[in-house]
């Protein structure tokens, strides 16, 4: 799998993937706005050029915020989420971030396990943060102190 920058031509496929994996999906317009705002937006591409995942990162004031990360269901549990997350964290360090933050649904145990395995820890809860079919769902706020050695360790772990 290859990580490459998200392009305007990817927006339909990314929004379609997001609609299949999220109970409260971002729209094509939100992804477009992220590209236009200059956020770090990346896709994971298979050997057949099929998009299998995406990630969006905002960096400023020495902080990184992982805004969205998704992997197509048929490609989960194969290390692709870890690969995308490692790439986003590496970019965050390159751009001067010293700490990364993200929110994760309280119901998303798989993502929580991935984030914790890479060193993220819970720092709070955002009540009713996410939309879902029942209405709203809380989010855990997770944080990770960043360093070159930390992201190198994560990158090496996902390659091995």
Residue pairs with C-beta under 8 A, 6 or more apart in sequence:
1 44
1 45
1 46
1 52
1 53
1 80
1 83
2 44
2 45
3 42
3 43
3 44
3 45
3 83
3 84
3 87
4 42
4 43
4 45
5 41
5 42
5 43
6 14
6 31
6 35
6 41
6 42
6 43
6 54
6 56
8 32
8 35
10 43
10 51
10 54
11 28
11 31
11 32
11 35
12 28
13 51
14 28
14 31
14 43
14 51
14 54
15 25
15 26
15 27
15 28
15 31
17 51
17 53
17 54
17 70
17 72
18 25
18 26
18 31
18 54
18 68
18 70
19 25
20 72
20 73
21 70
21 71
21 72
21 73
22 70
23 130
23 131
23 132
23 133
23 137
24 130
24 131
24 132
26 68
31 41
31 56
34 41
34 56
34 67
35 41
39 56
39 57
39 58
39 67
40 55
40 56
40 57
40 58
40 59
40 88
40 91
40 92
40 95
41 54
41 55
41 56
41 57
42 54
42 55
42 56
42 57
42 84
42 87
42 88
42 91
43 51
43 53
43 54
44 51
44 52
44 53
44 54
44 55
44 71
44 75
44 80
44 83
44 84
45 51
45 52
46 52
46 75
51 72
52 71
52 72
52 75
52 80
53 69
53 70
53 71
53 72
53 75
53 80
53 81
53 84
54 68
54 69
54 70
54 84
55 66
55 68
55 69
55 70
55 84
55 85
55 87
55 88
56 66
56 67
56 68
56 69
57 64
57 65
57 66
57 67
57 88
57 91
57 92
58 64
58 65
58 67
59 65
59 91
59 92
59 95
59 96
59 97
62 96
62 97
62 98
62 99
63 97
63 98
63 99
63 100
63 101
64 88
64 89
64 92
64 95
64 97
64 99
64 100
64 101
64 146
65 100
65 101
65 102
66 85
66 88
66 100
66 101
66 102
69 81
69 84
69 85
69 88
69 102
69 111
71 80
71 81
71 84
76 110
77 110
79 158
81 111
81 114
82 114
82 118
82 154
82 157
82 158
83 158
85 114
85 115
85 118
85 154
86 118
86 151
86 154
86 155
86 157
86 158
88 100
89 100
89 118
89 144
89 146
89 150
89 151
89 154
90 151
90 154
90 155
92 100
92 146
92 151
93 146
93 147
93 148
93 150
93 151
97 146
98 145
98 146
98 147
99 143
99 144
99 145
99 146
100 120
100 143
100 144
100 146
101 123
101 141
101 142
101 143
102 115
102 120
102 141
102 142
103 126
103 129
103 130
103 139
103 140
103 141
103 142
104 111
104 112
104 115
104 139
104 140
104 142
105 111
105 130
105 132
105 137
105 138
105 139
105 140
106 125
106 137
106 138
106 139
106 140
107 137
112 140
112 142
115 142
115 144
116 142
118 144
118 154
118 157
119 144
119 145
119 150
119 154
120 142
120 143
120 144
121 142
121 143
121 144
122 140
122 141
122 142
123 141
123 142
123 143
124 140
124 141
125 138
125 139
125 140
125 141
126 138
126 139
126 141
127 138
128 136
128 137
128 138
129 136
129 137
129 138
129 139
130 136
130 137
130 138
130 139
131 137
144 150
